[in-house]
Amino acid sequence: MLISYIIPVYNGEKYLRRCIDSLIQQDYGDTSHEIICIDDCSMDSSKEIINEYQKINPNVILIENKVNLKTGTVCNVGLDNAKGDYIWIIGQDDWIHESSIKTLSQIVVSTKPEVIAFNYRRVDFSENELHSAEVFDNYDLVNGAHYIRSKFGVAFPHYLLGYEWRAIFNREYLKQNNIRFPEGGIYEDTTFLFKAMLYSHRFVAIADFLYFYRVNPHSITDYNKKNKGFLIAEFAFRAGNEVLDLANELKDTYPDFSKQLYEMAKWYFNNFAPKLIGASFREKINFYKEVTQNKHLIAPIGSYLNPISRILLLKFIGLIIANTFKPIYLLKKKVIDRKKYKQEWCY
């Protein structure tokens, strides 16, 4: 089997058909792929939609989680159940180009790479193009670390931390190098792509735009008005610790990469401050509940926090300060929002 698509599914009924259709309609044999849909306790009709596809296409596989495991663990469930030579994680709101597998299979046959990276287009909910993320150019078989240094230099975290769906990965290679997703987290893609590229001795990049990423205002990462306090803490502390762990892992073998990852981890850890100040009182309370329940994530990061962040972590004092500064924050945000962003943190 050439490829295993892994789709983490949670309340994805609106766009899930578009996603699965793009996989089924690829121009290759029926036995060369599988579509593993992992339903993480959806409360909409997602499971029923997957069942519809199962009835007409034996390559569609449904795995139902008994409890909500969150995206990182769900992706690992997919890795553990996949049978394809290559893995492609697909977002439930997204789709792939009609000639994706034809393009990728030719590279697989000719070079047998461990990782193939490609470009993507960012679109809105109506599929109008918002941005073409032209990060990768055509580059034949190469050592991953060499490619990262030559292409991105010290700016690599800006481009490579996030979005694991813009590459396919050899399944056996991932297994041999124990490259997996963080368990129990919402932000599952913090280090996966970078680690897979870095450790690869057979890396290929292509300039083709093979993936379409839908900016869905109701997805868990783009729409965080509900459970905002939880998401602020998850991004700052759980995702930040993933970056810090990787920095520690690389400090002897790749000190240059490690140094930049330490700086990136510091950015993650202090990122919560402006978001907390701008949050509602209820979500501030939810944030401090997360802080209390996840002290093990905060304990290792004290030296990376700036003075304001340290004070804000003190529940009662922090709550007073955060509420006091909220009007200033909202005014500043209003001014900034009038300007067009020419860059994003992750490409």
Number of C-alpha atoms within 10 A of each C-alpha: 14 18 23 26 23 27 26 25 27 23 20 23 20 12 18 21 18 15 19 24 14 16 20 18 12 16 12 14 9 13 11 13 22 23 24 25 24 24 25 23 18 17 12 13 14 23 23 11 15 23 15 11 18 15 10 9 14 12 18 20 17 17 18 15 14 9 9 15 18 19 24 19 21 28 23 19 19 22 23 11 12 20 17 19 18 24 24 21 21 28 22 26 23 25 22 25 16 17 14 17 20 12 13 16 14 11 17 19 9 8 13 16 22 25 28 24 25 23 22 24 19 17 18 15 15 9 14 11 14 13 12 15 15 14 17 19 15 12 14 15 19 15 16 23 19 15 18 18 15 10 14 14 14 15 13 17 22 15 17 23 21 20 21 22 24 21 23 23 26 21 22 15 18 20 12 8 12 10 17 19 23 22 16 15 19 20 21 25 23 23 24 19 23 23 19 24 25 19 18 22 16 17 26 28 21 20 15 17 18 22 21 25 26 23 19 17 12 13 15 17 13 10 13 15 13 10 14 21 26 20 24 24 26 22 20 21 27 26 24 26 22 18 24 23 16 18 23 15 13 16 15 10 9 14 14 15 22 21 15 17 25 20 15 18 24 21 15 21 25 21 19 22 20 17 18 25 24 19 20 17 15 11 20 24 18 19 25 22 15 18 21 13 10 15 11 12 17 19 10 11 17 11 9 17 18 13 9 12 18 15 17 20 19 13 17 13 11 21 19 13 15 24 18 12 13 18 13 12 16 15 10 11 13 10 9 11 9 8 8 7 8 5 8 8 10 13 17
